[in-house]
Amino acid sequence: MAVDRHGKERLQGAEMQQLDILRDAWLLVEDGRFAAFGTEPPPTPSQGGGFRTVDAQGGAVLPSFCDSHTHLVYAGSREGEFVDKIRGLSYEEIARRGGGILNSADLLHQLSEEELFRTSMHRIDEIIRKGTGAVEIKSGYGLNTADELKMLRVIRRIKETAPIPVVSTFLGAHAVPKNLQPPSPLQPPPTGGGFVRSKSLPQSGEVGGGWQYVDIVINEMLPAVAAEGLADYVDVFCDRGFFTPEDTTRILEAGLKYGLRGKIHGQELAPSGGVEVAVKCGALSVDHLESMTDDDIQLLRDSDVMPTCLPGTSFFLNMPFAPARKMIDNGLGVAIASDYNPGSTPSGDMKFAVSLACIKMRLLPAEALNATTLNSAYAMGLSRDYGSIAVGKVANFFITDPIPSIDYIPYAYTQPIIRQVILGGELINEK
């Protein structure tokens, strides 16, 4: 059993190797929370009371995964783009042709709220069976006020229905919608509005974030989201061809006026300034980081921002992996999340993310497990109650089949090993 006796809300640097393993141990759950654990003789029921006993049968007992970055509310699949990538088209080329996020926005517009909720709950059930016990879900496939609100209302229904905590993030600034994109990135901004372009755009021909759309996000979407209490955080895709650091700063500062702390997509496609904005604006996390620089690592030191890596994205898009090993060696904590979405990571399997973190990012198994549990709970603002087996925390955990060691979990990278899932102290499923 992997337990937490340090009481920290996140682990950093060498601390990430800490994994306190108790063998032949017992675990007591009361009123849905961890009450005690140990290896000495277990407590006996008080007079007139009793315990329901679950035998781990030689399996490992581990805290549930916490997935701090997903887009699992979406309509339809994008396997056509998967084939385009095999044929050699890049993520950015597909986006320029109207694919990617814009494709998902078109599909979502056509789907009813009820159908969107039904398909999303199917994905929630899937990730629970695979060991996830807390999840963040972003909007961002609406790209207009009505459809962004539709997504966030679906996320609220999931939050009210699912047996795991759900964090809702407003990602209206995921891409510029088609109707606001200029016919050519080299044309001057239209009168009364315009487009913010990164310095590289005249050479690359890529579309930057729209002034008009940023104004819509700030002046129309955010007030509507706040009025219904639909979001816990606000996010921006701060990267080449999407939104600039200036756009991002404006949106995050506007979000703070409504009590919404920032989370940033950054440094995925290029060194885009996302880390600098995250630190300056006090964001909770900055996610992706495949194009992270050494300067970015230094910026994150002594900050409260959690760098979050998404190895499934790098695997599926065949792109570089975030430098998680270098971050940890420089004293940073790291979170690992799935990025579950229809285009770049159609998987919410956190056990596979643990394996990728070890195989491709060179994390030790203990580091990868801490990155997908306690640190990813921190990246959602949940680590006081979730992410580890600690007295007082919510009893979300799972029991594996008998395994020779914790290191076997990332080693057996396709083997389904979870036998029982317990959420809030209640048995959810059994293999």
C-alpha positions as CSV (number, residue, x, y, z in Angstrom):
1,M,0.0,0.0,0.0
2,A,1.3,3.5,-1.0
3,V,0.5,5.9,1.8
4,D,1.2,9.6,2.5
5,R,2.7,10.6,5.9
6,H,4.3,13.8,4.7
7,G,1.1,15.9,4.5
8,K,2.3,18.1,1.6
9,E,0.0,19.5,-1.1
10,R,2.6,18.9,-3.8
11,L,6.0,17.3,-4.2
12,Q,8.9,19.0,-5.9
13,G,12.4,17.9,-7.1
14,A,13.8,14.9,-5.2
15,E,10.6,14.7,-3.1
16,M,8.9,13.2,-6.1
17,Q,10.8,10.0,-5.4
18,Q,9.0,9.6,-2.1
19,L,6.6,6.7,-2.1
20,D,6.0,5.2,1.3
21,I,5.1,1.6,0.8
22,L,3.6,-0.5,3.6
23,R,3.5,-4.3,3.2
24,D,0.9,-6.6,4.7
25,A,-0.9,-3.5,5.7
26,W,-4.5,-2.6,6.6
27,L,-6.5,0.5,5.7
28,L,-9.5,1.9,7.7
29,V,-12.1,4.0,5.9
30,E,-14.8,5.8,7.9
31,D,-17.5,8.2,6.5
32,G,-15.9,8.1,3.1
33,R,-12.5,9.2,4.3
34,F,-9.2,7.5,5.2
35,A,-9.3,7.1,9.0
36,A,-6.1,5.1,9.7
37,F,-3.6,2.7,8.3
38,G,-0.8,0.5,9.6
39,T,0.9,-2.8,9.7
40,E,0.4,-3.7,13.3
41,P,-2.8,-5.6,14.3
42,P,-5.8,-3.7,12.8
43,P,-8.4,-2.1,15.0
44,T,-11.4,-4.1,16.1
45,P,-15.0,-3.0,15.7
46,S,-16.4,-1.0,18.6
47,Q,-19.2,-2.5,20.6
48,G,-22.4,-2.6,18.6
49,G,-20.5,-1.6,15.4
50,G,-18.7,-3.4,12.7
51,F,-16.5,-3.1,9.6
52,R,-17.1,-4.3,6.1
53,T,-13.8,-6.0,5.2
54,V,-12.4,-6.0,1.7
55,D,-9.5,-8.4,1.2
56,A,-6.8,-7.0,-1.2
57,Q,-5.8,-10.6,-1.9
58,G,-2.1,-9.7,-2.4
59,G,-2.8,-6.7,-4.6
60,A,-1.4,-3.2,-4.3
61,V,-3.6,-0.4,-2.8
62,L,-3.0,2.9,-4.5
63,P,-4.6,6.3,-4.5
64,S,-6.8,7.0,-7.5
65,F,-5.3,8.9,-10.4
66,C,-6.2,12.5,-10.7
67,D,-6.4,13.7,-14.3
68,S,-5.9,17.5,-14.3
69,H,-6.2,18.2,-18.1
70,T,-9.0,16.7,-20.3
71,H,-11.3,17.8,-23.1
72,L,-13.6,14.7,-22.7
73,V,-16.8,16.6,-23.5
74,Y,-16.8,16.5,-27.2
75,A,-18.9,15.5,-30.2
76,G,-17.7,12.9,-32.7
77,S,-14.3,11.5,-33.5
78,R,-11.5,12.7,-35.8
79,E,-10.0,9.5,-37.2
80,G,-9.8,11.2,-40.7
81,E,-7.2,13.6,-39.3
82,F,-5.4,10.6,-37.7
83,V,-5.0,9.3,-41.3
84,D,-3.9,12.8,-42.5
85,K,-1.2,12.8,-39.8
86,I,0.0,9.3,-41.0
87,R,0.3,10.9,-44.5
88,G,2.5,13.6,-43.1
89,L,0.3,16.6,-42.3
90,S,1.2,18.5,-39.2
91,Y,-1.1,19.5,-36.4
92,E,-0.9,23.1,-37.6
93,E,-1.5,22.2,-41.2
94,I,-4.6,20.3,-40.3
95,A,-5.8,23.3,-38.3
96,R,-5.2,25.7,-41.2
97,R,-7.4,23.5,-43.4
98,G,-10.3,23.8,-41.0
99,G,-9.6,20.7,-39.0
100,G,-8.6,20.2,-35.4
101,I,-10.4,22.3,-32.9
102,L,-12.5,24.0,-35.6
103,N,-13.7,20.6,-36.8
104,S,-14.7,19.6,-33.2
105,A,-16.5,23.0,-32.9
106,D,-18.6,22.3,-36.0
107,L,-19.6,18.8,-34.7
108,L,-20.4,20.0,-31.2
109,H,-22.7,22.8,-32.6
110,Q,-24.9,20.1,-34.2
111,L,-25.2,17.9,-31.1
112,S,-27.9,18.4,-28.4
113,E,-27.0,19.0,-24.8
114,E,-28.6,15.7,-23.8
115,E,-26.6,13.7,-26.4
116,L,-23.4,15.5,-25.4
117,F,-24.0,14.6,-21.8
118,R,-24.8,11.0,-22.5
119,T,-21.6,10.4,-24.6
120,S,-19.5,12.3,-22.1
121,M,-20.8,10.2,-19.2
122,H,-19.7,7.1,-21.1
123,R,-16.2,8.5,-21.1
124,I,-16.4,9.3,-17.4
125,D,-17.4,5.7,-16.7
126,E,-14.5,4.5,-18.8
127,I,-11.8,6.5,-17.0
128,I,-13.2,5.5,-13.6
129,R,-12.8,1.8,-14.5
130,K,-9.2,2.6,-15.4
131,G,-8.5,4.1,-12.0
132,T,-9.2,7.9,-12.3
133,G,-10.8,9.3,-9.2
134,A,-10.8,13.1,-10.0
135,V,-10.9,14.9,-13.3
136,E,-10.8,18.3,-14.8
137,I,-12.9,19.0,-18.0
138,K,-12.4,22.0,-20.3
139,S,-14.9,23.7,-22.6
140,G,-13.3,25.1,-25.8
141,Y,-15.2,23.3,-28.6
142,G,-17.9,25.8,-28.7
143,L,-16.1,29.0,-29.8
144,N,-19.3,31.0,-29.5
145,T,-21.1,32.0,-26.4
146,A,-24.1,29.7,-26.8
147,D,-22.0,26.6,-27.5
148,E,-19.4,27.3,-24.8
149,L,-22.3,27.6,-22.3
150,K,-23.8,24.4,-23.6
151,M,-20.5,22.6,-22.9
152,L,-20.1,24.1,-19.5
153,R,-23.7,23.1,-18.6
154,V,-22.9,19.5,-19.6
155,I,-19.8,19.6,-17.4
156,R,-22.0,20.9,-14.5
157,R,-24.4,17.9,-15.0
158,I,-21.4,15.6,-15.0
159,K,-20.2,17.2,-11.8
160,E,-23.6,16.6,-10.2
161,T,-23.9,13.0,-11.5
162,A,-20.4,11.4,-11.5
163,P,-19.1,9.7,-8.4
164,I,-15.8,11.5,-8.7
165,P,-15.0,15.2,-8.2
166,V,-15.1,17.2,-11.5
167,V,-13.3,20.5,-12.0
168,S,-14.7,22.8,-14.7
169,T,-12.5,25.0,-16.8
170,F,-13.7,27.6,-19.3
171,L,-11.5,27.5,-22.4
172,G,-13.3,29.9,-24.7
173,A,-9.9,31.0,-26.0
174,H,-9.1,27.6,-27.5
175,A,-9.0,28.8,-31.1
176,V,-10.3,31.7,-33.2
177,P,-13.6,30.7,-34.8
178,K,-13.8,30.5,-38.6
179,N,-16.0,33.6,-39.0
180,L,-13.5,35.8,-37.3
181,Q,-10.3,34.5,-39.0
182,P,-8.9,36.9,-41.6
183,P,-8.7,35.8,-45.3
184,S,-4.9,36.2,-45.2
185,P,-2.5,36.7,-42.3
186,L,-0.7,39.3,-44.4
187,Q,-3.7,41.6,-44.9
188,P,-4.0,44.7,-42.6
189,P,-6.5,44.5,-39.7
190,P,-10.0,45.5,-40.7
191,T,-11.3,48.8,-39.5
192,G,-12.8,48.6,-36.0
193,G,-11.1,45.4,-35.2
194,G,-8.2,43.3,-36.1
195,F,-6.0,40.4,-35.3
196,V,-3.1,40.0,-32.9
197,R,-0.2,38.2,-34.6
198,S,3.0,36.8,-33.2
199,K,6.2,38.2,-34.6
200,S,6.7,35.0,-36.6
201,L,3.4,35.2,-38.4
202,P,4.4,37.1,-41.6
203,Q,7.0,34.4,-42.3
204,S,4.9,31.4,-41.3
205,G,1.6,32.5,-42.7
206,E,-0.3,31.4,-39.6
207,V,-3.3,33.0,-38.0
208,G,-2.9,34.6,-34.6
209,G,-5.6,35.3,-32.0
210,G,-8.3,37.8,-33.0
211,W,-8.7,41.0,-31.2
212,Q,-12.4,40.8,-31.9
213,Y,-12.7,37.3,-30.5
214,V,-10.7,38.1,-27.4
215,D,-13.1,40.9,-26.8
216,I,-16.0,38.5,-27.1
217,V,-14.4,36.1,-24.6
218,I,-13.8,38.9,-22.1
219,N,-17.0,41.0,-22.5
220,E,-19.6,38.4,-23.5
221,M,-18.5,34.9,-22.6
222,L,-16.9,35.4,-19.2
223,P,-19.8,37.4,-17.7
224,A,-22.3,34.7,-18.9
225,V,-20.1,31.9,-17.5
226,A,-19.8,33.7,-14.2
227,A,-23.5,34.5,-14.0
228,E,-24.4,30.8,-14.0
229,G,-21.4,29.8,-11.9
230,L,-20.3,27.3,-14.6
231,A,-16.5,27.3,-14.2
232,D,-13.8,26.9,-11.6
233,Y,-10.9,28.1,-13.8
234,V,-10.3,29.9,-17.0
235,D,-7.8,28.7,-19.6
236,V,-6.2,30.1,-22.8
237,F,-4.3,28.3,-25.6
238,C,-1.2,30.6,-25.6
239,D,0.8,29.3,-28.5
240,R,2.0,29.9,-32.0
241,G,-0.9,30.4,-34.4
242,F,-3.4,30.7,-31.5
243,F,-3.3,33.3,-28.8
244,T,-0.5,35.6,-27.9
245,P,0.9,36.4,-24.4
246,E,-0.9,39.7,-24.6
247,D,-4.2,38.0,-25.4
248,T,-3.7,35.5,-22.6
249,T,-2.8,38.1,-20.0
250,R,-6.0,40.1,-20.9
251,I,-8.2,37.0,-20.5
252,L,-6.6,35.7,-17.3
253,E,-6.8,39.1,-15.7
254,A,-10.5,39.4,-16.7
255,G,-11.1,35.9,-15.3
256,L,-9.7,36.9,-11.9
257,K,-12.3,39.7,-11.7
258,Y,-14.9,36.8,-11.6
259,G,-12.9,34.7,-9.2
260,L,-11.6,32.4,-11.9
261,R,-7.9,31.6,-11.5
262,G,-5.9,30.8,-14.7
263,K,-4.7,27.6,-16.3
264,I,-2.7,27.9,-19.5
265,H,-2.0,25.7,-22.6
266,G,1.6,26.8,-23.4
267,Q,4.8,26.0,-25.1
268,E,3.3,23.1,-27.1
269,L,4.1,24.2,-30.6
270,A,6.8,26.8,-29.9
271,P,8.4,28.8,-27.1
272,S,5.3,31.0,-26.9
273,G,5.6,33.0,-23.7
274,G,3.0,30.9,-21.9
275,V,5.2,30.1,-18.9
276,E,6.0,33.7,-18.4
277,V,2.3,34.7,-18.4
278,A,1.5,31.8,-16.1
279,V,4.0,33.0,-13.5
280,K,3.0,36.7,-13.9
281,C,-0.7,36.0,-13.6
282,G,-0.4,33.5,-10.8
283,A,-1.9,30.6,-12.9
284,L,-2.5,27.3,-11.1
285,S,-0.8,25.3,-13.9
286,V,0.8,25.6,-17.3
287,D,0.2,22.6,-19.4
288,H,1.9,20.9,-22.5
289,L,5.4,22.3,-22.4
290,E,6.8,20.2,-25.2
291,S,8.7,23.3,-26.4
292,M,9.8,24.4,-23.0
293,T,13.1,26.2,-22.6
294,D,15.7,26.3,-19.9
295,D,14.6,29.9,-19.1
296,D,11.1,28.6,-18.6
297,I,12.3,26.1,-16.0
298,Q,14.0,28.9,-14.1
299,L,10.9,31.1,-14.3
300,L,8.8,28.3,-12.7
301,R,11.2,27.9,-9.7
302,D,9.8,29.5,-6.5
303,S,6.4,29.9,-8.1
304,D,3.1,28.2,-7.2
305,V,2.5,27.2,-10.9
306,M,2.4,23.4,-11.5
307,P,4.0,22.4,-14.8
308,T,1.8,19.7,-16.3
309,C,3.0,17.3,-19.0
310,L,0.8,15.5,-21.4
311,P,2.8,12.5,-22.7
312,G,-0.2,11.0,-24.5
313,T,-0.2,14.0,-26.9
314,S,3.4,13.6,-27.8
315,F,3.0,9.9,-28.3
316,F,-0.1,10.3,-30.5
317,L,1.2,13.3,-32.5
318,N,4.8,11.9,-32.8
319,M,6.2,15.1,-31.4
320,P,8.8,15.8,-28.7
321,F,8.0,15.1,-25.1
322,A,8.1,17.7,-22.4
323,P,11.4,17.8,-20.5
324,A,10.0,16.4,-17.3
325,R,13.3,14.8,-16.2
326,K,15.1,18.1,-16.5
327,M,12.3,19.9,-14.6
328,I,12.5,17.5,-11.6
329,D,16.3,17.6,-11.6
330,N,16.1,21.4,-11.4
331,G,13.8,21.2,-8.3
332,L,10.4,21.5,-9.9
333,G,7.4,19.4,-9.3
334,V,5.6,17.9,-12.3
335,A,2.1,16.8,-12.9
336,I,1.1,14.3,-15.6
337,A,-2.4,14.3,-17.2
338,S,-4.0,12.6,-20.1
339,D,-5.3,15.5,-22.3
340,Y,-8.2,13.2,-23.3
341,N,-9.6,14.7,-26.5
342,P,-10.8,13.7,-30.0
343,G,-7.9,15.0,-32.0
344,S,-4.5,14.8,-30.3
345,T,-5.1,12.3,-27.5
346,P,-8.1,10.1,-27.8
347,S,-7.3,8.3,-24.5
348,G,-8.0,8.9,-20.8
349,D,-5.9,5.9,-19.7
350,M,-3.8,7.3,-16.9
351,K,-1.9,4.1,-16.3
352,F,-0.6,4.4,-19.9
353,A,0.4,8.0,-19.1
354,V,2.4,6.7,-16.2
355,S,4.2,4.2,-18.5
356,L,4.9,7.0,-21.1
357,A,6.3,9.2,-18.4
358,C,8.7,6.5,-17.4
359,I,9.6,5.3,-20.9
360,K,9.7,8.5,-22.8
361,M,10.4,11.2,-20.1
362,R,12.7,9.1,-18.0
363,L,10.7,9.5,-14.8
364,L,11.2,6.8,-12.1
365,P,8.0,4.9,-11.4
366,A,7.5,6.6,-8.0
367,E,7.9,10.0,-9.7
368,A,5.4,9.1,-12.3
369,L,2.9,7.9,-9.8
370,N,3.2,11.0,-7.7
371,A,2.9,13.1,-10.8
372,T,-0.4,11.4,-11.7
373,T,-1.9,11.5,-8.2
374,L,-0.8,14.2,-5.7
375,N,0.7,16.7,-8.1
376,S,-2.1,16.4,-10.6
377,A,-4.6,16.9,-7.7
378,Y,-2.7,20.1,-6.9
379,A,-3.0,21.1,-10.5
380,M,-6.8,21.1,-10.0
381,G,-6.7,22.7,-6.6
382,L,-7.8,19.4,-5.0
383,S,-4.7,18.1,-3.2
384,R,-6.0,18.8,0.3
385,D,-8.6,16.2,-0.2
386,Y,-7.5,13.9,-3.0
387,G,-4.3,12.5,-4.6
388,S,-2.9,10.3,-1.8
389,I,-3.8,7.9,0.9
390,A,-3.6,10.2,3.9
391,V,-5.7,10.3,7.1
392,G,-8.6,12.7,6.5
393,K,-8.6,12.7,2.7
394,V,-11.5,11.3,0.7
395,A,-11.1,7.6,0.3
396,N,-10.7,7.3,-3.5
397,F,-8.4,4.4,-4.3
398,F,-8.0,1.2,-6.2
399,I,-6.7,-2.3,-5.6
400,T,-4.7,-4.1,-8.2
401,D,-4.2,-7.7,-9.1
402,P,-1.2,-9.2,-7.3
403,I,1.9,-7.6,-8.7
404,P,5.6,-8.1,-7.8
405,S,6.3,-4.4,-7.1
406,I,5.0,-0.9,-7.8
407,D,7.5,-0.7,-10.6
408,Y,5.5,-3.3,-12.4
409,I,2.7,-0.8,-13.1
410,P,4.5,1.2,-15.8
411,Y,6.5,-1.8,-16.9
412,A,3.3,-3.8,-17.9
413,Y,2.2,-0.9,-20.0
414,T,-0.8,-2.5,-21.7
415,Q,-1.9,-4.9,-19.0
416,P,-5.1,-4.1,-17.2
417,I,-4.3,-4.6,-13.5
418,I,-7.0,-2.8,-11.6
419,R,-9.3,-5.3,-9.8
420,Q,-11.4,-3.0,-7.6
421,V,-12.2,0.7,-7.6
422,I,-13.3,2.4,-4.3
423,L,-14.7,5.9,-4.4
424,G,-15.7,7.7,-1.3
425,G,-15.2,4.5,0.6
426,E,-17.7,2.7,-1.6
427,L,-16.9,-0.2,-3.9
428,I,-17.6,0.8,-7.5
429,N,-16.6,-2.2,-9.6
430,E,-14.7,-5.4,-9.4
431,K,-12.9,-7.3,-12.1
